[in-house]
């Protein structure tokens, strides 16, 4: 009985953490914004507790601990090392620690977690609907900026964030397509059309990159031989035509301009500036970067690196937008390899004797793509939601 009570309590805490922005805006309880840090502490504490009770470490923790020690060593060798460096490494590993924490308590009995995810889907759909009905008044009520993209108001939903709302719908889309092993192309087409419409309302372009990948994975799952390659060719032709047909749209022009601006330090494009400077730091300090809590992370606000690069970090939230750039800048090419190792090893463990390998593969690809334009491994909402959807299927980690 106490297990059910604890799991239920954790899921309530999870919901409060994921929707902390709207709770804070409506009720005015600032403390809920720090719940993800509390969960991070709880994750580390649960691992220690698990070790003393079971006299062994949780699955996958050895991989995470190895990377933690490596990042700590890299930071110690880097030009700047402070106590914030240690805390920031924990934040860098937030997704992986959340994953282990949820895994410990929901490994073989996760129906409460699954119903919690259904509740998140309901609240996400409801939030989008309310935002669509009330339009800018919804944004004003939640004290959020009113922004437009493609001539449409960018939806923020109950997440009070277009990026978090977009990632949520991306994960719902992947869950609908791959989790229950659906084999209907009609269902795939209908789901994709709805997903594209939602993305246009939210103004998220990163998710659209994943659609052709989903079609490739779906075809690979269903077909083999000549038919599989015929479907592949058809997907390439169709999406090439759609790209060609959209050349005069705002979303296409904006995307091309952003890609071009990445190569120009004087373009004013914040993400491009952060990526280029991250590359510069990784080359200057090859192969280890400038060190933890020095660039592109929340604890790097006072870092002297920004002054050296002539970047104004005060109030410039865009510098935290790219997980890839922050890892590259702080830990260099070696850091990128370490995180790739963590993600690939997670995939190998998850797909050991599982019935839904394409579900996990689609989630892994999502991490790689979203990390370019989002702090997906460090952001409390994104890291926690991802850790949750990786744990929806019971018994998917071997005891090897």
Secondary structure as UniProt FT lines:
FT   HELIX           2..18
FT   HELIX           20..27
FT   HELIX           30..34
FT   HELIX           35..54
FT   TURN            59..60
FT   HELIX           61..77
FT   HELIX           83..92
FT   HELIX           94..106
FT   HELIX           111..134
FT   HELIX           136..141
FT   TURN            142..143
FT   STRAND          148..149
FT   TURN            150..151
FT   STRAND          152..153
FT   HELIX           157..159
FT   HELIX           162..174
FT   HELIX           175..179
FT   TURN            180..181
FT   HELIX           185..202
FT   HELIX           206..222
FT   HELIX           225..245
FT   TURN            246..248
FT   HELIX           250..261
FT   TURN            262..263
FT   TURN            265..266
FT   HELIX           270..284
FT   TURN            285..288
FT   TURN            292..293
FT   HELIX           298..300
FT   TURN            301..302
FT   HELIX           304..309
FT   TURN            314..315
FT   HELIX           317..320
FT   HELIX           323..350
FT   TURN            351..353
FT   HELIX           357..373
FT   TURN            376..378
FT   HELIX           380..389
FT   TURN            390..391
FT   TURN            394..395
//
